[in-house]
Amino acid sequence: MLPTINQFLYLQIASSDEEEAALEYKSRIADSAADELLIDIPILEGTGRYKRLYLGDEISAYYMTQEGVKHYFNTHVLGFREDAVRLVRIRKPEPDSVTKIQRRHFLRVAAELEIAITLSGSVRFIGVTDDVGGGGISFMADAKWPIKTGTELDCWLLVPYRNGSVDHAQFKAEVVRVKPLENGKHQIMAKFAKIADGERQRIIRFCFERQLDFRKQ
């Protein structure tokens, strides 16, 4: 059962700030299309504070049926539509991705994937991801590379699938945190700053397949 027009959604937005990521916002589904939902700007109940969303923001959401059963899914922001009021376009979940079991984490999985990074159009190097998700990645890199919070990265990610095929996803990412490690490397945490929806779907497909593998273990 998928959410319908005028149904309320309760949202948590992925953030590097743990307190912000724990906040729950409320929105209403204003319209629906083949592969997307259009929702009102989310609001923090009790405060009246609106949550500004950005293209690519990763969202954990749930809605309630008339029987009071919560249904959970993960999604992300596709863009916006200017109507009488501004609406947020989010990816409509696939029916088999909606669950009655609460998902406390965003669609992010541990994975060691090869990633090619370009800095400032000239510095290029290869890194290995620590985890990947629909809204961003983290990866390991030598401390010698000039990466700091706010740095923009041009990325080319190798994406393997369960059937043995290999794809790739290209995107621009913005560094949100750099964590020095004892082995002389840095863990780089970045969010997608510019990514085509088709590229993002390749990563999300990989994440779903990896989640299925973890559940079978």
DOROLO-771534 format. One line per field, with one value per residue: x, y negated, z of N, C-alpha, C in turn; residue number from 0; chain. Coordinates in Angstrom, 3 decimals, padded with zeros to 6 digits. Layout:
n_px = c(X  ...) .
n_py = c(Y  ...) .
n_pz = c(Z  ...) .
ca_px = c(X  ...) .
ca_py = c(Y  ...) .
ca_pz = c(Z  ...) .
c_px = c(X  ...) .
c_py = c(Y  ...) .
c_pz = c(Z  ...) .
n = c(NUM  ...) .
chain = c(A  ...) .
END
This chain:
n_px = c(000.846  000.734  001.478  -001.055  -002.698  -003.178  -002.572  -000.694  002.809  005.582  008.701  012.256  015.325  018.332  021.392  024.588  024.638  023.739  021.635  019.934  019.308  017.722  015.322  011.802  009.714  006.622  004.549  002.388  000.941  000.530  000.173  000.490  002.508  003.652  006.185  006.829  006.199  004.507  005.011  004.031  006.027  007.986  007.181  008.130  006.505  004.828  006.553  006.297  008.236  009.612  011.169  013.840  014.467  016.808  017.921  018.456  018.542  018.418  015.868  014.104  011.035  007.631  004.195  000.780  -001.734  -005.366  -005.901  -004.017  -001.451  001.994  003.879  006.982  009.519  012.343  013.512  014.264  014.979  013.812  013.485  011.718  008.447  006.869  003.919  000.698  001.617  004.938  006.032  007.555  009.323  009.523  011.026  008.828  008.157  009.032  006.604  007.449  009.436  008.416  007.868  006.538  008.134  010.131  012.523  015.434  017.620  019.074  019.081  021.799  024.739  027.417  030.278  032.987  034.011  035.551  036.552  036.993  038.482  038.426  040.020  039.606  039.853  042.348  043.992  044.067  042.977  042.673  040.274  038.798  035.571  033.851  031.270  028.159  025.330  021.955  022.078  024.674  028.220  030.965  034.501  037.863  040.972  044.320  046.063  047.497  046.138  044.543  041.927  039.079  036.393  033.631  034.921  034.611  034.004  034.675  033.356  033.684  032.201  032.571  030.177  029.089  026.852  024.570  024.143  026.482  027.138  028.694  028.509  028.689  028.686  028.429  029.081  028.881  030.177  029.925  032.113  031.405  032.520  035.728  037.636  040.426  042.460  044.164  045.906  047.122  045.524  042.581  039.133  036.630  033.637  030.890  028.269  025.892  026.134  025.519  023.838  022.637  019.353  019.195  021.784  021.863  019.940  021.258  023.094  021.353  020.047  022.184  022.524  020.105  020.330  022.587  021.623  019.740  021.489  022.780  020.667  020.278  022.400) .
n_py = c(001.201  -002.097  -005.543  -008.117  -010.934  -013.798  -012.451  -012.324  -012.685  -011.704  -012.843  -012.353  -013.962  -013.308  -014.164  -015.541  -016.502  -015.187  -015.832  -017.350  -015.434  -013.754  -015.022  -015.173  -015.831  -017.090  -016.596  -017.025  -015.098  -016.537  -016.063  -013.540  -011.583  -009.427  -008.424  -009.963  -011.875  -014.811  -017.075  -019.179  -021.876  -020.642  -020.757  -021.503  -020.159  -021.828  -023.927  -025.338  -025.743  -025.749  -023.337  -023.693  -022.190  -020.524  -019.774  -016.364  -015.735  -013.258  -011.190  -009.710  -008.235  -007.927  -006.832  -006.642  -004.149  -003.895  -002.088  -002.604  -001.657  -001.979  -002.735  -002.461  -004.060  -004.838  -007.778  -010.463  -013.928  -015.157  -017.554  -020.669  -022.218  -025.042  -026.149  -027.312  -027.335  -026.500  -023.294  -020.209  -017.828  -014.414  -011.152  -008.558  -005.689  -002.275  000.331  002.750  001.842  000.573  000.887  002.350  002.431  000.493  -001.632  -002.668  -003.816  -005.636  -004.977  -003.595  -001.819  000.303  000.532  001.395  -000.197  -001.109  -004.411  -007.184  -010.316  -013.782  -016.819  -020.272  -020.194  -019.229  -017.739  -014.327  -011.207  -007.846  -006.408  -004.467  -003.507  -003.775  -003.671  -003.838  -005.621  -006.772  -009.488  -010.313  -009.684  -008.037  -007.904  -006.555  -008.232  -009.276  -011.359  -013.361  -014.628  -017.689  -018.134  -019.471  -020.536  -021.505  -021.350  -020.718  -017.820  -015.975  -012.999  -009.517  -006.581  -003.129  -000.640  002.370  005.125  007.695  009.592  009.828  007.871  004.676  001.276  -002.332  -005.418  -008.863  -011.966  -015.114  -015.971  -017.332  -017.972  -017.243  -016.568  -015.867  -013.329  -012.618  -009.678  -007.056  -005.639  -007.305  -008.073  -009.791  -009.891  -010.697  -012.373  -012.942  -014.722  -014.368  -016.836  -017.474  -015.437  -013.292  -011.908  -009.316  -008.365  -008.377  -006.437  -004.109  -003.802  -003.531  -001.175  000.632  000.387  001.436  004.079  004.855  004.617  006.688  008.870  008.652  009.238  011.913  013.134) .
n_pz = c(000.000  -001.016  -000.078  -000.233  -001.895  000.133  002.424  005.466  005.901  007.876  008.585  008.636  008.188  006.559  008.073  008.974  011.456  014.412  016.186  014.579  012.636  014.108  014.451  013.858  011.193  009.802  006.982  004.098  001.514  -001.517  -004.205  -006.771  -008.952  -011.640  -010.769  -008.591  -005.585  -004.565  -002.061  000.739  002.118  004.713  008.234  011.572  014.148  016.807  016.926  014.601  012.776  009.582  007.414  005.378  002.348  000.156  -003.186  -003.636  -000.925  001.564  002.839  005.515  005.898  007.145  007.048  008.182  008.231  008.102  010.051  011.877  011.465  011.007  008.127  006.618  004.626  002.495  000.838  -001.497  -002.304  -005.347  -006.582  -007.091  -007.265  -008.397  -007.373  -006.404  -003.892  -002.834  -003.706  -002.746  -004.570  -004.270  -004.478  -005.340  -003.409  -004.221  -004.245  -002.963  -001.340  000.828  004.256  007.271  009.378  011.401  009.974  011.153  010.146  007.444  003.904  003.596  003.196  004.328  002.360  000.296  -002.256  -005.337  -005.996  -008.062  -007.733  -008.429  -007.848  -007.994  -010.743  -011.519  -009.669  -009.183  -007.864  -006.512  -004.392  -001.675  -000.848  002.296  003.134  001.303  -000.029  -000.774  -000.510  -000.178  000.415  002.125  002.275  002.221  002.208  001.403  003.703  002.543  000.506  -000.409  001.139  002.630  004.828  002.907  000.481  -003.006  -004.877  -007.818  -008.835  -009.662  -009.461  -009.010  -009.506  -008.535  -009.265  -008.081  -010.062  -011.370  -013.196  -013.877  -013.167  -013.368  -011.511  -011.849  -010.259  -008.484  -005.349  -002.042  000.574  003.913  006.282  007.680  008.931  010.757  010.816  012.671  011.097  009.314  007.289  006.025  006.828  004.689  004.601  002.599  000.899  -001.777  -004.195  -006.788  -008.877  -011.357  -011.581  -012.589  -012.175  -009.393  -008.881  -009.660  -007.606  -005.422  -006.137  -005.865  -003.076  -002.055  -002.951  -001.516  001.098  001.105  000.899  003.379  005.103  004.629  005.782) .
ca_px = c(000.000  001.520  000.802  -001.968  -002.868  -003.725  -002.069  000.429  004.082  006.436  009.996  013.544  016.213  019.722  022.238  025.791  024.314  022.898  020.417  019.061  018.858  016.742  014.063  010.745  008.895  005.342  004.196  001.180  001.081  -000.362  -000.080  001.223  002.744  004.043  007.344  007.162  005.178  004.719  004.619  004.199  007.267  007.832  007.129  008.424  005.314  005.055  007.354  005.915  009.447  009.679  012.455  014.238  015.059  017.661  017.986  019.289  018.423  017.969  014.760  013.456  009.655  006.579  002.819  -000.064  -002.992  -006.533  -005.833  -002.968  -000.196  003.006  004.591  008.241  010.286  013.393  013.327  015.149  014.386  014.071  013.424  010.636  007.478  006.258  002.474  000.199  002.658  006.044  005.942  008.794  009.181  010.327  010.874  007.796  008.776  008.537  005.735  008.145  010.418  007.691  007.834  005.889  009.194  010.763  013.907  016.024  018.767  018.857  019.506  023.252  025.292  028.870  030.722  034.311  033.947  036.583  036.028  037.981  038.199  039.154  039.955  039.970  040.100  043.712  044.458  043.247  043.447  041.710  039.967  037.915  034.466  033.578  029.849  027.505  023.890  021.223  022.320  026.083  029.203  032.192  035.587  039.185  041.939  045.565  045.981  048.226  045.271  044.013  040.474  038.549  034.946  033.218  035.581  033.758  034.673  034.111  033.510  033.319  032.087  032.334  029.000  028.843  025.554  024.548  024.135  027.823  027.391  029.329  028.110  029.366  027.856  029.197  028.389  029.661  029.871  030.478  032.629  030.753  033.354  036.991  038.021  041.762  042.563  045.479  046.758  047.636  044.513  041.422  037.815  035.951  032.194  030.416  026.888  025.781  025.814  024.908  023.815  021.447  018.537  019.558  023.022  021.514  019.203  022.232  023.639  020.280  019.867  023.270  022.266  019.027  020.867  023.486  020.776  019.196  022.586  023.005  019.549  020.395  023.547) .
ca_py = c(000.000  -003.317  -006.720  -008.738  -012.384  -014.333  -011.691  -012.980  -011.996  -012.111  -012.777  -012.692  -014.355  -012.931  -015.306  -015.211  -016.943  -014.127  -016.400  -017.711  -014.199  -013.089  -015.767  -014.618  -016.857  -016.626  -017.170  -016.471  -014.796  -017.431  -015.531  -012.309  -011.268  -008.031  -008.009  -010.946  -012.491  -016.234  -017.298  -020.521  -022.105  -020.024  -021.663  -020.890  -020.360  -022.436  -025.146  -026.057  -025.989  -025.007  -022.732  -023.930  -021.004  -020.767  -018.691  -015.248  -015.419  -011.892  -011.263  -008.518  -008.682  -006.939  -007.293  -005.743  -003.732  -004.154  -001.150  -003.059  -000.949  -002.820  -002.173  -003.191  -003.961  -005.833  -008.513  -011.616  -015.082  -015.219  -018.946  -021.476  -022.733  -026.287  -026.166  -028.386  -027.284  -025.679  -021.884  -019.448  -016.578  -013.333  -009.877  -007.654  -004.391  -001.060  001.025  003.752  001.204  000.055  001.913  002.006  002.458  -000.821  -001.781  -003.731  -004.352  -005.985  -003.964  -003.696  -000.504  000.432  001.097  000.972  -000.374  -001.995  -005.704  -008.110  -011.666  -014.890  -018.061  -021.502  -019.945  -018.797  -016.692  -013.122  -010.059  -006.770  -006.111  -003.325  -003.949  -003.133  -003.372  -004.597  -005.726  -007.578  -010.918  -010.664  -008.623  -008.325  -007.123  -006.714  -008.865  -009.683  -012.675  -014.361  -015.334  -018.921  -018.040  -020.019  -020.751  -022.434  -021.036  -020.050  -016.687  -015.317  -011.591  -008.439  -005.447  -001.811  -000.070  003.763  005.661  009.119  010.450  009.847  006.700  003.535  -000.014  -003.417  -006.596  -010.102  -012.999  -016.078  -015.831  -018.367  -017.393  -017.780  -016.289  -015.158  -012.711  -012.011  -008.337  -006.765  -005.016  -008.311  -008.390  -010.571  -009.451  -011.845  -012.217  -013.919  -014.601  -014.660  -018.235  -017.465  -014.073  -012.979  -010.926  -007.979  -007.982  -008.080  -005.178  -003.023  -003.636  -003.023  000.243  001.356  000.400  002.391  005.422  005.128  004.841  008.045  009.782  008.601  009.910  013.352  013.644) .
ca_pz = c(000.000  -001.118  000.459  -001.184  -001.795  001.394  003.562  006.119  006.005  008.993  007.932  009.234  007.103  006.817  008.393  009.740  012.813  014.967  016.759  013.463  011.985  014.969  014.456  013.001  010.559  009.267  005.693  003.493  000.096  -002.262  -005.539  -007.038  -010.360  -011.844  -009.973  -007.567  -004.746  -004.297  -000.675  001.293  002.855  006.042  009.374  012.864  014.973  018.115  016.782  013.394  011.967  008.326  007.092  003.998  001.741  -001.006  -004.155  -003.218  000.501  001.830  003.793  006.050  006.069  007.402  007.047  008.954  007.624  008.955  011.182  012.778  011.218  010.374  006.976  006.482  003.389  002.276  -000.401  -001.602  -002.975  -006.786  -007.031  -006.534  -008.223  -007.938  -007.610  -005.544  -002.867  -003.304  -003.344  -002.837  -005.324  -003.716  -005.189  -004.828  -003.111  -004.855  -003.279  -002.151  -000.455  001.991  005.289  008.541  010.380  011.373  009.519  011.952  009.434  006.057  002.963  003.502  003.518  004.321  001.080  -000.166  -003.698  -005.872  -006.407  -008.617  -007.253  -009.039  -007.082  -008.699  -012.150  -011.849  -008.756  -009.320  -007.099  -006.311  -003.000  -001.432  -000.006  003.575  002.965  000.241  000.177  -001.734  -000.320  -000.066  000.584  002.860  001.695  002.800  001.314  002.042  004.334  001.741  -000.426  000.212  001.265  003.875  004.795  001.864  -000.784  -003.996  -005.499  -008.985  -008.473  -010.579  -008.543  -009.608  -008.840  -008.944  -008.912  -007.705  -011.253  -011.938  -014.042  -013.217  -013.721  -012.665  -011.256  -011.806  -009.500  -007.708  -003.923  -001.159  001.811  005.108  007.460  007.468  010.200  010.715  011.376  013.220  010.080  008.397  006.285  006.436  006.390  004.104  004.510  001.612  000.418  -003.195  -004.501  -008.115  -009.393  -012.151  -010.867  -013.065  -011.501  -008.000  -008.838  -009.724  -006.253  -004.561  -006.489  -005.198  -001.632  -001.779  -003.127  -000.392  002.273  000.994  001.224  004.830  005.790  004.426  006.556) .
c_px = c(000.881  000.762  000.005  -002.078  -003.636  -003.313  -000.864  001.656  004.848  007.872  011.159  014.509  017.645  020.559  023.460  025.643  023.318  021.591  019.428  018.491  017.770  015.390  013.064  009.850  007.614  005.065  002.924  001.440  000.045  -000.725  000.791  001.360  003.238  005.158  007.737  005.937  005.518  004.157  004.786  005.566  007.094  007.887  007.420  007.267  005.681  005.837  006.911  007.082  009.442  011.088  012.768  014.951  015.844  017.636  018.941  019.205  017.823  016.974  014.332  012.040  008.741  005.218  001.985  -001.337  -004.141  -006.561  -004.741  -001.637  000.777  003.698  005.804  008.850  011.365  013.177  014.344  014.467  014.812  014.122  012.211  009.679  006.816  004.795  001.931  001.108  003.766  005.891  007.298  008.523  010.093  010.048  009.789  008.435  008.211  007.691  006.473  009.216  009.764  007.559  007.102  006.906  009.975  012.204  014.519  017.213  018.389  019.441  021.006  023.823  026.811  029.289  032.087  034.309  035.040  035.946  037.173  037.556  039.041  038.919  040.384  040.372  041.465  044.203  043.515  043.838  042.320  041.512  039.088  036.810  034.412  032.097  029.288  026.012  023.261  021.478  023.767  026.950  030.207  033.264  036.892  040.131  043.196  045.441  046.659  047.327  044.601  042.490  040.052  037.038  034.597  033.867  034.606  034.563  033.930  034.393  033.021  033.372  031.795  031.228  028.757  027.466  025.640  024.616  025.486  028.143  027.991  028.919  028.954  028.384  028.779  028.391  029.391  029.220  030.541  030.888  031.960  031.575  034.612  037.473  039.401  041.762  043.997  046.437  047.292  046.674  043.421  040.155  037.062  034.466  031.643  028.968  026.864  025.368  025.139  024.998  022.531  020.669  018.871  020.823  022.728  020.808  020.135  022.805  022.584  020.009  020.937  022.990  021.174  019.535  021.781  022.698  020.178  020.253  022.818  021.911  019.641  021.523  023.104) .
c_py = c(-001.250  -004.500  -007.421  -010.242  -012.739  -013.519  -012.431  -012.067  -012.564  -011.811  -013.056  -012.905  -013.984  -014.182  -014.825  -015.662  -015.946  -014.659  -016.773  -016.468  -013.499  -013.796  -015.146  -015.745  -016.233  -017.333  -016.495  -016.210  -015.616  -016.877  -014.296  -012.118  -009.835  -007.589  -009.014  -011.377  -013.963  -016.541  -018.766  -020.642  -021.517  -021.058  -020.876  -021.194  -020.941  -023.727  -025.984  -026.323  -025.110  -024.465  -022.981  -022.697  -021.383  -019.543  -017.611  -014.908  -014.026  -011.908  -009.870  -008.933  -007.548  -007.624  -006.245  -005.418  -004.066  -003.240  -001.527  -002.356  -001.878  -002.059  -003.063  -003.016  -005.043  -006.496  -009.651  -012.699  -015.110  -016.651  -019.633  -021.895  -023.957  -026.288  -027.377  -028.496  -026.390  -024.249  -021.216  -018.142  -015.523  -012.048  -009.028  -006.296  -003.269  -000.305  002.017  003.165  000.611  001.180  001.413  002.015  001.162  -000.751  -002.956  -004.379  -004.674  -004.901  -004.117  -002.361  -000.551  001.103  000.521  000.961  -001.337  -003.289  -006.581  -009.533  -012.672  -016.143  -019.219  -021.259  -019.424  -017.650  -015.498  -011.999  -009.046  -006.548  -004.870  -003.771  -003.145  -002.770  -004.254  -004.633  -006.631  -009.062  -011.311  -009.441  -009.009  -007.417  -007.433  -007.327  -009.217  -011.105  -013.764  -015.160  -016.520  -018.937  -018.585  -020.201  -021.809  -022.188  -020.325  -018.991  -016.261  -013.829  -010.654  -007.158  -004.164  -001.116  001.359  004.239  007.173  010.047  010.495  008.667  005.566  002.258  -001.092  -004.573  -007.803  -011.163  -013.993  -015.939  -016.966  -017.729  -018.060  -017.522  -015.542  -014.646  -012.066  -010.645  -008.055  -006.189  -006.008  -008.675  -009.275  -009.861  -010.698  -011.542  -013.324  -013.653  -014.934  -016.120  -018.352  -016.062  -013.863  -011.873  -009.499  -007.469  -007.586  -006.731  -003.968  -002.740  -003.042  -001.549  001.090  001.482  001.396  003.824  005.798  005.375  006.235  009.081  009.822  009.358  011.425  013.985  014.117) .
c_pz = c(000.000  -000.518  -000.628  -000.943  -000.516  002.616  004.157  006.099  007.187  008.578  008.876  008.076  007.462  007.038  009.151  011.188  013.406  015.542  015.659  012.798  012.792  014.974  013.478  012.506  009.994  007.946  005.189  002.021  -000.678  -003.631  -005.730  -008.536  -010.442  -010.917  -008.905  -006.788  -004.593  -002.917  -000.293  001.954  004.261  007.167  010.651  013.805  016.335  018.037  015.585  012.461  010.731  008.111  005.629  003.467  000.497  -001.925  -003.665  -001.744  000.679  002.985  004.221  006.435  006.521  007.309  007.763  008.184  008.578  010.167  012.175  012.607  010.495  009.247  006.681  005.096  003.365  000.933  -000.458  -002.430  -004.442  -007.303  -006.423  -007.654  -007.634  -008.343  -006.866  -004.329  -003.411  -002.800  -003.561  -003.573  -004.706  -004.494  -004.533  -004.551  -003.964  -003.830  -002.394  -001.250  000.791  003.015  006.525  009.681  010.285  010.890  010.266  011.252  008.002  005.173  002.701  003.958  003.505  003.026  000.713  -001.695  -004.148  -006.360  -006.894  -008.268  -008.036  -008.208  -007.975  -010.153  -012.508  -010.975  -008.843  -008.491  -006.956  -004.815  -002.907  -000.484  001.289  003.637  001.854  000.513  -000.856  -001.614  -000.231  000.160  001.668  002.270  002.402  001.771  002.091  002.561  003.508  000.800  000.255  000.259  002.627  003.731  003.760  000.520  -001.725  -004.732  -006.757  -008.830  -009.585  -009.760  -009.302  -008.817  -009.340  -008.479  -008.666  -008.913  -011.959  -012.833  -013.207  -013.931  -013.052  -012.489  -011.144  -011.065  -008.922  -006.254  -003.143  000.166  003.012  006.370  007.039  008.821  010.071  011.403  011.809  012.177  009.048  007.280  006.886  005.974  005.946  003.997  003.615  001.243  -001.067  -003.388  -005.857  -008.673  -010.176  -011.454  -011.308  -012.402  -010.046  -007.894  -008.947  -008.334  -005.326  -004.860  -005.806  -003.699  -001.268  -001.914  -001.962  000.892  002.260  001.338  002.730  005.576  005.680  005.248  007.936) .
n = c(0  1  2  3  4  5  6  7  8  9  10  11  12  13  14  15  16  17  18  19  20  21  22  23  24  25  26  27  28  29  30  31  32  33  34  35  36  37  38  39  40  41  42  43  44  45  46  47  48  49  50  51  52  53  54  55  56  57  58  59  60  61  62  63  64  65  66  67  68  69  70  71  72  73  74  75  76  77  78  79  80  81  82  83  84  85  86  87  88  89  90  91  92  93  94  95  96  97  98  99  100  101  102  103  104  105  106  107  108  109  110  111  112  113  114  115  116  117  118  119  120  121  122  123  124  125  126  127  128  129  130  131  132  133  134  135  136  137  138  139  140  141  142  143  144  145  146  147  148  149  150  151  152  153  154  155  156  157  158  159  160  161  162  163  164  165  166  167  168  169  170  171  172  173  174  175  176  177  178  179  180  181  182  183  184  185  186  187  188  189  190  191  192  193  194  195  196  197  198  199  200  201  202  203  204  205  206  207  208  209  210  211  212  213  214  215  216) .
chain = c(A  A  A  A  A  A  A  A  A  A  A  A  A  A  A  A  A  A  A  A  A  A  A  A  A  A  A  A  A  A  A  A  A  A  A  A  A  A  A  A  A  A  A  A  A  A  A  A  A  A  A  A  A  A  A  A  A  A  A  A  A  A  A  A  A  A  A  A  A  A  A  A  A  A  A  A  A  A  A  A  A  A  A  A  A  A  A  A  A  A  A  A  A  A  A  A  A  A  A  A  A  A  A  A  A  A  A  A  A  A  A  A  A  A  A  A  A  A  A  A  A  A  A  A  A  A  A  A  A  A  A  A  A  A  A  A  A  A  A  A  A  A  A  A  A  A  A  A  A  A  A  A  A  A  A  A  A  A  A  A  A  A  A  A  A  A  A  A  A  A  A  A  A  A  A  A  A  A  A  A  A  A  A  A  A  A  A  A  A  A  A  A  A  A  A  A  A  A  A  A  A  A  A  A  A  A  A  A  A  A  A  A  A  A  A  A  A) .
END
